[in-house]
Amino acid sequence: MGSRVATAWVSVLVAAACGGSGPSAGETEQGTSEGTASAGPGASDATDGASGGATSATSEVADDTGGSTGPTEPYCGDGNLDPGEECDDGNDDDFDGCRSDCSAVEILEPPALEWTYVEVPGTRCMDGSTAGFGVSYNPDSSNLMIYLEGGGACFSDACDFTAFNIPFIPPGDGIFSRNNDANPARDWTMIYVPYCTGDIHAGDAEAELGGALRQFRGYSNVTRYLEQLVPSFPAERVLLTGISAGGFGAAINATQVADAYGDEVELTVIDDSGPPLSNAVIAPCLQTIFRETWNLDGTVLSACPACDPEDFATDLLDHVLQEYPQVRFGLFSNTADQVISTYMGAGWGNGMHDNCGGIPTAVPPMTYSDDLMSIRAQHMDQASTFYQLGLGHTALRLGFNITFVDGTSLPQWVADVLDGQITHVGP
């Protein structure tokens, strides 16, 4: 639904030119109507339309001959608040508090510096329950951090259903610490997205696995979150981050977060231990399973039509850095991350690359390390990296303050990435 210009004044001018007496100014003037969504921190009324939230008014539309085709019926997108509409701002922006279907978004007004959990209508966890996010709002900050939690992936009958039903627990460690002067995000408004979808925050599908119907809605959930977050917490700077499955999720959702906030907002993506590995590590057969189980063709690959479906992670990073040059990107990883190597081993059956039918075998450490180095080499001047030798996994939560490589701490590297410095730490 695009922006539409009311044509009532056109019929007035046509009638006047033909000597007729058109409607008076009082008859054509549009009145205002107060909408249903309350204004949140720094947000304007979501029901204000192109003409100030005008009430429904039937108008005449001039045809090509200078005559009139008669009155038009009210419709969603005409900038008028018509019966049955919660809002109508006359545009197709779903992230300004009024969706393009004329439904209003609830503008959040949480208490300051307290963790509040928000269930978001229209979202689903893997078991079909409603998903949501936690928010710790700082009214004195124009910066916002969106953190996607990690915790494995579900793509086979061996999926552990209970692993994705962890209740919300307010975080306070690592990058969430407000008492750590070294933490560059300590004063920001913080959004914590629990992990309940099992699809690395990438899916929009359902599938029968392990004898149960699973809902993989991680990507579409993020869309719903953004519809509420963008108008509720106007921001100048946004940090999109996460660990493990959430690290993959941060990279995968970079395009829709960038689109939702627009070019005027400074977006930084920091991917902790969810590296955009090539098909030399994430075997093509495994990428096909991910695509088909989670419907990646309808989510991340829809946002990147040029991406190779069998090498989408690497291609997506290329796409983000080329098409969204204003986005700042940083990648943290251990050089032989045992957790990710084991998960990607599903494509290394019996130790053979691109064999999803054998017994899963961890990706060889040198293959994993070489791919990380290739990511750095290909994007040396566009993306920052922090590589640590070893088999470890994630650092933005546990280990945030004690992770040092070559004299550079992880908090300092994060601060540098946020400031736009391209920095490479480690081997």
C-alpha positions as CSV (number, residue, x, y, z in Angstrom):
1,M,0.0,0.0,0.0
2,G,1.8,3.2,-1.2
3,S,1.1,6.8,-0.4
4,R,-2.0,8.2,-1.9
5,V,-3.1,11.8,-2.4
6,A,-6.7,12.7,-1.8
7,T,-8.4,14.1,-4.9
8,A,-11.3,15.9,-3.4
9,W,-9.8,19.3,-4.3
10,V,-9.4,18.2,-7.9
11,S,-13.2,17.8,-8.2
12,V,-13.7,21.2,-6.6
13,L,-11.4,22.9,-9.2
14,V,-13.0,21.0,-12.0
15,A,-16.5,22.1,-10.9
16,A,-15.4,25.7,-10.5
17,A,-13.8,25.7,-14.0
18,C,-17.1,24.5,-15.5
19,G,-19.1,27.1,-13.7
20,G,-20.5,24.7,-11.2
21,S,-20.6,25.2,-7.5
22,G,-18.3,22.7,-5.8
23,P,-18.4,21.8,-2.1
24,S,-17.6,24.5,0.3
25,A,-14.4,24.6,2.2
26,G,-16.3,23.5,5.3
27,E,-17.6,20.5,3.4
28,T,-14.2,19.4,2.1
29,E,-12.1,20.2,5.1
30,Q,-10.9,17.0,6.8
31,G,-11.3,16.7,10.6
32,T,-8.9,14.9,12.9
33,S,-9.5,11.8,14.9
34,E,-7.5,10.5,17.8
35,G,-6.3,6.9,17.3
36,T,-6.0,3.9,19.5
37,A,-2.2,3.6,20.1
38,S,-0.8,5.6,22.9
39,A,2.4,7.6,22.3
40,G,5.5,6.0,23.7
41,P,8.9,7.3,24.5
42,G,9.7,9.9,21.9
43,A,7.0,8.5,19.5
44,S,4.2,10.4,17.8
45,D,0.6,9.2,17.7
46,A,0.6,6.2,15.4
47,T,-2.9,7.1,14.1
48,D,-1.8,10.5,12.7
49,G,-2.3,10.2,8.9
50,A,-1.1,12.2,6.0
51,S,-3.7,14.7,6.8
52,G,-3.4,14.5,10.6
53,G,-5.4,11.3,11.1
54,A,-8.4,12.5,9.1
55,T,-11.8,11.0,9.5
56,S,-13.4,9.1,6.6
57,A,-14.7,11.4,3.8
58,T,-16.1,10.2,0.5
59,S,-14.6,12.3,-2.4
60,E,-15.1,12.6,-6.1
61,V,-12.3,11.6,-8.5
62,A,-11.8,13.5,-11.7
63,D,-11.5,11.4,-14.9
64,D,-9.2,12.1,-17.9
65,T,-11.9,14.2,-19.6
66,G,-12.3,16.7,-16.8
67,G,-15.5,15.1,-15.5
68,S,-16.1,13.3,-12.3
69,T,-16.3,9.5,-11.8
70,G,-18.3,10.0,-8.7
71,P,-17.5,9.4,-5.0
72,T,-14.9,6.8,-4.0
73,E,-15.2,4.4,-1.2
74,P,-13.0,4.7,1.9
75,Y,-10.0,2.3,1.8
76,C,-7.0,1.5,3.9
77,G,-4.2,3.8,2.9
78,D,-6.3,6.8,2.0
79,G,-4.9,8.7,5.0
80,N,-8.4,8.8,6.6
81,L,-9.4,6.9,9.8
82,D,-12.3,4.9,8.4
83,P,-14.7,2.6,10.3
84,G,-12.9,-0.6,11.2
85,E,-9.4,0.9,11.0
86,E,-7.2,1.3,14.0
87,C,-5.0,3.8,12.2
88,D,-4.4,5.0,8.6
89,D,-1.3,7.1,7.9
90,G,-1.5,6.8,4.2
91,N,1.8,5.0,3.7
92,D,3.2,1.4,3.6
93,D,5.7,1.7,6.4
94,D,5.1,-1.1,8.9
95,F,7.6,0.4,11.4
96,D,6.1,3.8,12.2
97,G,3.4,2.6,14.6
98,C,0.7,2.0,12.0
99,R,1.0,-1.1,9.8
100,S,0.1,-1.1,6.1
101,D,-3.1,-3.1,7.0
102,C,-4.2,-0.2,9.2
103,S,-3.7,-2.0,12.4
104,A,-2.0,0.0,15.2
105,V,1.0,-1.2,17.1
106,E,1.0,-0.9,20.9
107,I,3.6,1.7,21.8
108,L,5.6,0.5,24.8
109,E,6.1,2.6,27.9
110,P,8.1,0.4,30.2
111,P,9.6,1.5,33.5
112,A,13.1,2.9,33.4
113,L,16.0,0.6,33.9
114,E,13.9,-2.4,34.9
115,W,13.6,-5.6,33.0
116,T,10.1,-6.1,31.6
117,Y,9.0,-9.0,29.5
118,V,6.6,-8.3,26.5
119,E,4.6,-10.9,24.7
120,V,4.1,-9.9,21.1
121,P,0.9,-10.9,19.4
122,G,1.4,-12.7,16.1
123,T,4.7,-14.4,17.1
124,R,5.2,-18.1,17.9
125,C,7.8,-20.3,19.7
126,M,8.5,-23.7,18.4
127,D,5.7,-25.2,20.5
128,G,3.2,-22.7,19.2
129,S,3.1,-20.5,22.3
130,T,3.5,-16.7,22.0
131,A,7.0,-15.4,21.8
132,G,8.3,-12.1,23.1
133,F,11.3,-10.1,24.3
134,G,12.6,-8.4,27.4
135,V,13.4,-4.7,27.6
136,S,15.4,-2.6,30.0
137,Y,14.6,1.0,28.9
138,N,16.9,3.9,29.5
139,P,15.0,7.1,28.8
140,D,18.2,9.1,28.8
141,S,19.8,7.1,25.9
142,S,19.2,7.4,22.1
143,N,21.0,4.1,21.6
144,L,19.4,0.6,21.4
145,M,20.9,-2.9,21.7
146,I,18.9,-5.8,20.2
147,Y,20.4,-9.1,21.5
148,L,19.4,-12.5,20.1
149,E,20.0,-15.4,22.4
150,G,21.6,-18.6,21.2
151,G,21.1,-22.3,22.1
152,G,21.4,-24.9,19.3
153,A,19.3,-25.7,16.2
154,C,16.4,-28.0,15.3
155,F,16.4,-29.5,11.9
156,S,16.0,-33.3,12.4
157,D,14.0,-35.8,14.4
158,A,16.7,-35.7,17.0
159,C,15.7,-32.1,17.9
160,D,15.4,-31.6,21.6
161,F,12.0,-29.9,22.0
162,T,12.6,-28.8,25.6
163,A,15.8,-26.9,24.7
164,F,13.8,-24.1,23.2
165,N,11.3,-23.5,26.0
166,I,13.6,-21.7,28.5
167,P,11.7,-19.0,30.4
168,F,12.8,-15.4,30.3
169,I,15.5,-14.6,32.8
170,P,16.6,-11.0,33.0
171,P,20.3,-10.9,32.0
172,G,22.8,-8.9,33.9
173,D,26.2,-10.3,32.8
174,G,28.7,-9.5,30.1
175,I,27.4,-7.0,27.6
176,F,24.3,-6.5,29.7
177,S,26.1,-5.3,32.7
178,R,25.3,-1.7,33.6
179,N,27.9,-1.5,36.3
180,N,30.9,-2.3,34.0
181,D,32.6,1.0,32.9
182,A,34.3,-1.0,30.1
183,N,31.0,-2.1,28.6
184,P,30.3,0.3,25.7
185,A,26.5,-0.6,25.8
186,R,26.1,-0.2,29.6
187,D,23.9,2.9,29.2
188,W,21.9,1.8,26.2
189,T,18.3,0.7,26.1
190,M,18.6,-3.1,26.0
191,I,16.4,-5.7,24.2
192,Y,16.8,-9.3,25.0
193,V,15.2,-11.9,22.6
194,P,15.0,-15.3,24.2
195,Y,15.6,-18.3,21.8
196,C,12.5,-20.4,21.5
197,T,12.3,-21.2,17.8
198,G,15.2,-23.5,17.1
199,D,15.9,-22.0,13.7
200,I,18.8,-19.6,14.4
201,H,16.2,-16.8,14.2
202,A,15.9,-17.4,10.5
203,G,12.7,-19.3,9.7
204,D,9.1,-18.8,8.8
205,A,7.7,-22.3,8.5
206,E,6.3,-25.4,10.2
207,A,7.5,-28.9,10.0
208,E,6.8,-32.3,11.5
209,L,9.9,-33.4,13.4
210,G,10.3,-36.0,16.2
211,G,6.6,-36.7,16.2
212,A,5.6,-33.1,16.8
213,L,4.6,-30.1,14.7
214,R,7.3,-27.5,15.1
215,Q,6.9,-23.8,14.4
216,F,10.0,-22.2,13.0
217,R,9.1,-18.5,13.1
218,G,12.4,-16.8,14.2
219,Y,12.7,-14.5,11.3
220,S,9.0,-13.5,11.1
221,N,9.1,-13.0,14.9
222,V,11.9,-10.5,14.5
223,T,9.8,-8.6,12.0
224,R,7.0,-8.4,14.5
225,Y,9.4,-7.2,17.2
226,L,10.7,-4.5,14.9
227,E,7.2,-3.2,14.3
228,Q,7.0,-2.5,18.0
229,L,10.6,-1.5,18.8
230,V,11.2,1.1,16.1
231,P,8.3,3.4,17.0
232,S,8.5,2.7,20.8
233,F,12.2,3.5,21.1
234,P,13.4,6.0,18.5
235,A,17.2,5.5,18.2
236,E,20.2,7.2,16.7
237,R,22.4,4.1,17.0
238,V,21.4,0.4,17.0
239,L,23.5,-2.6,17.9
240,L,22.2,-5.9,16.6
241,T,24.1,-8.8,18.2
242,G,23.8,-12.3,19.7
243,I,25.7,-15.4,20.5
244,S,25.9,-18.8,18.8
245,A,22.5,-19.3,17.1
246,G,21.9,-15.7,18.0
247,G,25.1,-14.7,16.3
248,F,23.9,-16.4,13.1
249,G,20.6,-14.7,13.7
250,A,22.2,-11.3,14.0
251,A,23.9,-11.7,10.6
252,I,20.8,-13.2,9.0
253,N,18.5,-10.4,10.2
254,A,20.8,-7.5,9.4
255,T,19.0,-6.6,6.2
256,Q,15.5,-6.4,7.7
257,V,16.8,-4.5,10.8
258,A,18.6,-2.0,8.5
259,D,15.4,-1.6,6.3
260,A,13.2,-1.1,9.4
261,Y,15.4,1.6,10.9
262,G,16.4,3.3,7.6
263,D,19.6,4.9,6.5
264,E,19.5,7.7,9.1
265,V,20.1,5.2,12.0
266,E,23.6,4.0,12.6
267,L,23.5,0.1,12.6
268,T,26.2,-2.1,13.9
269,V,26.1,-5.9,13.7
270,I,28.3,-7.9,16.0
271,D,28.1,-11.7,15.4
272,D,29.5,-13.7,18.3
273,S,30.3,-17.3,17.3
274,G,27.8,-17.6,14.4
275,P,30.3,-17.0,11.6
276,P,29.1,-16.8,7.9
277,L,31.0,-19.9,6.9
278,S,31.2,-21.1,3.3
279,N,29.9,-24.4,2.0
280,A,33.4,-25.8,2.5
281,V,32.3,-26.0,6.2
282,I,28.5,-25.8,6.1
283,A,28.1,-28.6,3.5
284,P,25.6,-28.0,0.6
285,C,23.4,-30.9,1.7
286,L,23.1,-29.4,5.2
287,Q,22.3,-26.0,3.8
288,T,19.5,-27.6,1.8
289,I,18.1,-29.2,5.0
290,F,18.2,-25.8,6.7
291,R,16.5,-24.1,3.7
292,E,13.7,-26.7,3.4
293,T,13.1,-27.1,7.1
294,W,13.0,-23.4,8.0
295,N,11.8,-22.0,4.7
296,L,14.9,-19.8,4.2
297,D,13.8,-19.2,0.6
298,G,10.9,-17.1,2.1
299,T,13.1,-15.3,4.6
300,V,16.8,-14.6,4.3
301,L,17.1,-15.7,0.7
302,S,14.1,-13.6,-0.3
303,A,16.0,-10.6,1.1
304,C,19.1,-11.7,-0.9
305,P,17.9,-13.0,-4.3
306,A,21.5,-13.1,-5.6
307,C,22.7,-15.4,-2.8
308,D,23.7,-19.0,-3.8
309,P,21.1,-21.2,-2.0
310,E,24.0,-23.7,-1.3
311,D,26.4,-21.0,0.0
312,F,24.0,-18.5,1.5
313,A,25.8,-17.6,4.7
314,T,28.9,-16.3,2.9
315,D,26.9,-14.7,0.1
316,L,24.7,-12.9,2.6
317,L,27.6,-11.2,4.3
318,D,28.8,-10.1,0.8
319,H,25.3,-8.8,0.2
320,V,25.1,-6.8,3.4
321,L,28.5,-5.2,3.0
322,Q,27.8,-4.2,-0.6
323,E,24.2,-3.2,-0.5
324,Y,24.3,-1.7,3.0
325,P,27.7,0.0,3.2
326,Q,26.6,2.1,6.2
327,V,26.3,-1.1,8.3
328,R,29.3,-1.8,10.6
329,F,30.0,-5.5,11.0
330,G,32.1,-7.3,13.5
331,L,32.7,-11.1,13.9
332,F,34.0,-12.9,17.0
333,S,35.0,-16.5,16.9
334,N,37.4,-19.1,18.3
335,T,39.5,-20.6,15.5
336,A,38.3,-24.2,16.1
337,D,35.0,-23.6,17.8
338,Q,34.0,-27.0,19.0
339,V,30.3,-26.3,19.3
340,I,29.8,-25.0,15.8
341,S,32.1,-27.6,14.3
342,T,30.0,-30.3,15.9
343,Y,26.7,-28.9,14.6
344,M,28.0,-28.4,11.1
345,G,29.3,-32.0,11.4
346,A,25.8,-33.1,10.3
347,G,27.0,-32.4,6.8
348,W,30.2,-34.4,7.3
349,G,28.8,-37.9,7.7
350,N,31.4,-40.5,8.4
351,G,34.0,-37.7,8.1
352,M,33.1,-37.1,4.4
353,H,32.2,-33.5,3.3
354,D,28.7,-33.1,1.9
355,N,27.4,-36.4,3.3
356,C,24.3,-35.8,5.3
357,G,23.4,-39.5,5.4
358,G,26.3,-40.8,7.5
359,I,27.2,-40.5,11.2
360,P,27.9,-36.8,11.9
361,T,31.5,-36.0,12.4
362,A,32.9,-32.6,13.6
363,V,34.3,-30.4,10.9
364,P,38.1,-30.7,10.8
365,P,39.7,-27.9,12.8
366,M,42.0,-26.7,10.0
367,T,39.0,-26.5,7.6
368,Y,37.1,-24.4,10.1
369,S,40.1,-22.2,10.8
370,D,40.9,-21.7,7.1
371,D,37.3,-20.6,6.5
372,L,37.5,-18.0,9.2
373,M,40.7,-16.6,7.8
374,S,39.1,-16.5,4.3
375,I,36.2,-14.4,5.7
376,R,38.8,-12.0,7.1
377,A,40.8,-11.8,3.9
378,Q,37.8,-11.2,1.7
379,H,36.4,-8.4,3.9
380,M,39.6,-6.9,5.4
381,D,38.6,-3.3,4.7
382,Q,34.8,-3.7,5.4
383,A,34.4,-5.9,8.5
384,S,36.2,-6.3,11.8
385,T,37.3,-9.6,13.3
386,F,38.3,-10.8,16.7
387,Y,39.7,-14.4,16.5
388,Q,40.9,-16.4,19.5
389,L,42.9,-19.6,19.3
390,G,41.1,-22.6,20.7
391,L,38.0,-24.7,20.9
392,G,35.9,-22.2,23.0
393,H,32.5,-20.8,22.1
394,T,31.0,-17.3,22.6
395,A,32.2,-14.4,24.8
396,L,29.7,-11.6,24.9
397,R,28.1,-13.0,28.0
398,L,30.4,-15.2,30.1
399,G,34.0,-14.2,29.5
400,F,33.2,-10.7,28.2
401,N,35.5,-8.9,30.7
402,I,38.4,-11.5,30.7
403,T,38.8,-12.1,26.9
404,F,42.0,-10.5,25.7
405,V,44.0,-11.2,22.6
406,D,47.3,-9.4,21.8
407,G,46.6,-6.9,24.6
408,T,43.2,-5.9,23.2
409,S,40.1,-6.7,25.4
410,L,36.8,-7.8,23.8
411,P,34.9,-4.8,25.3
412,Q,37.5,-2.4,23.7
413,W,37.1,-4.2,20.3
414,V,33.3,-3.9,20.6
415,A,33.7,-0.2,21.3
416,D,36.0,0.2,18.3
417,V,33.5,-1.5,16.0
418,L,30.7,0.7,17.3
419,D,32.8,3.7,16.6
420,G,33.3,2.6,13.0
421,Q,36.9,1.5,13.2
422,I,37.9,-1.6,11.1
423,T,39.9,-3.6,13.6
424,H,41.4,-7.1,13.3
425,V,42.5,-8.9,16.5
426,G,44.1,-12.3,16.8
427,P,45.8,-14.7,14.4
